[in-house]
Amino acid sequence: MKLRVLLVDDECSARKELRYLLELFEDVQIVGEAANALEALELIYNLDCSVIFLDIAMLGLNGTDLTDLLREKLDSPTIILTTAQEEYASTFAFAVNAVDYLLKPIHPVRLEEALMKVRQLRDNLNASKNTPLLSDKSEAVAHPRPLEVVPVEQRDKIILLHPNDIIFIYTDKENVYIKTQKDAYLTRFTLRELELRLNSTLFFRSHRCYLVNIRRMQELIPYFNGTYNIVVDDDVRSKIPMSRTKTRIFKEMLGL
């Protein structure tokens, strides 16, 4: 299920930049924008939104005023504060029970972290709703187990691939394929499911359509507009795209 996002900021340029960053995440859908708290309040009651990126300092009613009004609403959206006022950010976030706060200009790594918190919160809420009453001998499973092997299909067989043998995973229209040294196999998992259940220190989401084994990367080649292509060590030295935001995150990981 997508995160349905509302952007609330009185600066058009700030909304435009945040929209650009968020559109790189395939599980995010921007459903509206508001330039002030009153516009936002009307949209919140008329749109199905689950997350609000909310600027603290706006003309008229500010971000904290809006959160006070939202306390009366059942199933209020999750709030992520955005602000240039670092000295007040954590205090405001605590006061309005925001899941996170982002300092302007927003860094892609921090945005990724904030979205992960929202996803985790959503998963926990869903798990609590769906967890049956337990006996002393039973146990609730809140999160899917990590995959030790990945089942894939080949003709009439199911093959179990070890994660170390996977070079990259990609989507092609509605299907998801796993590429090994010489072959590509169809899997019934979605890319998002594989991202969650494979070792995150081994696999990196370089692009909305690609998940890459870090150990099988050989080169990073500059492409255009801050993006890169990853050369991997399969039989044809495939080139995997890395988006601009993911490039920044990956460079942070490498200390570049």
N, C-alpha and C positions, 0 to 999 in steps of 0.2 A: 504494500500500500504506500502510495506517495505521501510525502510531507507536503501539505497544502499551506503555502506561505503567504503572509501579508506583510508588505513593506510599509513602515510608517516613519517618515522623515520629512521635515520641511525643506530640505535641500534636494533639488532635483538631481544634481550631480551625484550626491551620495546614494540615492536610490538607484540611479543608473549603474554605478559601479558595483553595488551589491547585487543587483539583478544579473549583471554579467558574471560575477563569481558564482552565484547560485545556479545559473543555467548549465554549469559544467557538471552538476550532480544529477544523475539520471533519476534518483528517487525524490527529487524536489520539483514541485509544481508551484509557480508563482501565480496566485489567483487574484491579486489585486495590489494597488498602491494607494497610499493616502498621504497628504501633505500636512495634516494636522490631526489632533486627537478626535475631533468631532466627526471628520470624514471617516477615520478609522473605526469609530464606534458604530457608525451606520453600516459599514462594510462587514464588521464582525458579526452583526446580528442578521445579515442578509446573505453572507457567504459561508460556506463550509470551510473554515480554515483551522489548521491545527497548530500553527507556529506563527508568532508575530516577531519580526525584527523591529524593535521599537527604539527610536531616538529619545533620549532623556530630555534634552533641552529643545523645546519647540515653542513658537509664539502661541499665545493664548493658553489653552489647556496643554500641559506638558505630559511627558510620558508617565510620570508617577500619578498624575490626575487620572489618566486613562486606566491605569491598573486598579485604582480605587473603584472606578465605575464597573470594572469587569468582575470584581469580587462578588457581585450580585448574580452573575451569569453562571448557570450550571455548565459544566464541561468547558470551562474557559480555556482558550488556547495557551500553549506553552509560550513563555516570553523569553526572548534573548535581547538584552539591552545593547544598544550601540551608542557610543559617546566619545567625544574628544576630551572629556574631563576625567583624566585618569585618577585624580585625587579623590573623586566622589564615586567612582564606578562601582567598587565592591560594596560600599554602603548602600547605594541605591539598589543594587541587585539583591542584596539581603532583604531590604525593606519591602520590595515588591515580589519576593519569592521567584525571581528570575532563575532559569536553569543555568544561565551563563551571561557574561557581558563581553563585548568586543570593542576594543579601542580603535578609533579612526586614525589614519586609514586602516581598513581592516586587512589583516594579514591572512592569506589563504590557509596557512596551517592552523591558525586559531579558529577560522571558520569551520574547518574540517572537524576540529575537536568539539566545537559547540554542537554541530550536527550529530556527532556521535553520541553526545550526552542526551540529545532529544530522542534519538533512536533507542538508546538504552532505556530511557524512561518509558517510552512507548511500549517496548518489548516487555518490560517489567509489569506494566499495567495490564497488558493483554494476558500475560502469564497468570497474574493473580485472578483475573476474571475467569480464565478457563481451567484453573486448577481445581480438581474435585476435592471433596473432603477426604482426608487421609486416615488410614488405619495406622497403627503403630508399626506395621511391617512394610508399609508402602512409602514412596518418596516422590515428591513432585519434581519434574524436570523443567526448570525455567528456561534453559537455553539448550539448543541442539548440541549434541556431542560433536567434538572435532572429528573430522574424517581421517582415519588411518589409511584407508584406501578409497579410491573413487570408482564407482561402477560406471562403465561405459558400454555402448552397444557396438557389436560388429557382426553383421549378418544375423544369425540366430543365436549368437553367444553373448554372454555378459562377461566382459573382461574387467578385472580389478587392477587399476593403476596405482602404483605407489606415487605419492606426491613428488618425490625427488625425480621421477621420470617425466613429470609434466613440465614442458618448457613454457607454454603459455596457453591461455584459455580465451576464447573469443566468441562473439555473437555474430550470426549471419542471418539476418531477418528474424524469424521467430525461434531459430535453433541456437543451441550452445554447443561448441566443439572444443575438444581438448587436444592440443598438439603435442606429440612426443617427438622423438628424434626423426622418425620417418613417416609417421602416420597421424591422421586426424580422426578422432572418435566423437560420435554423438553422445551427449549426456542428457539426462532428464532434469538435472539441476538447473536452476537459473544462475546467472553470473553472480547475482547478489548472494544467493545461498552459498555458493562456493567461496565467495569472499569472506563470509562469516564463519564458515566451517573449516577452512584451510588455515594453516599456520600463518598469521599476519606478519611474522618476521621473515617468512620465506616468500610470500606472494604479495605483489604490489599492484594496486589498481592504477594503471598508468593512464587509462582512458575509460570513458563510459562503456566501451565495448571490449576492453581487454584487461586481463589479469595475468601478470607475468611473474615467472619464477626468477627471483633476484639472482640466484646462483647461476642461472643460465644466461644472464646478460653478458655481452662481450664489449659493446661499444655504445656510446651515446653520441649521436650525430646531430648537430644543430639543423633545424629545418626552417621554420619561418615564424616571425612574430613571437619569439620566446619559447617556441615548442621544440621538441626533439624527436628523433626516431631512435628506437632501441634496436640494436642488432643482437640477435640471440644465436645460440650455437646449435640450431637444428640443421638438418641436411641441406637446406637452401639458404641459410643465414637470413632468416626472415627479418623484416623491419617492422617493428611495432610502434605505433604512434604514442607519444606522451603529450598530453594537453599542457597548456601553459601553467595552469594551476598545479597540476600534478608534478610538473617539472620543478616548480618552486619547492613543493613539499619534499620531493625526492632529493633535491640538492641539500635541503636542510638535514635530511637523514644522513647524507654523506658528509656533512660538514663543509660543503662547498659555498 
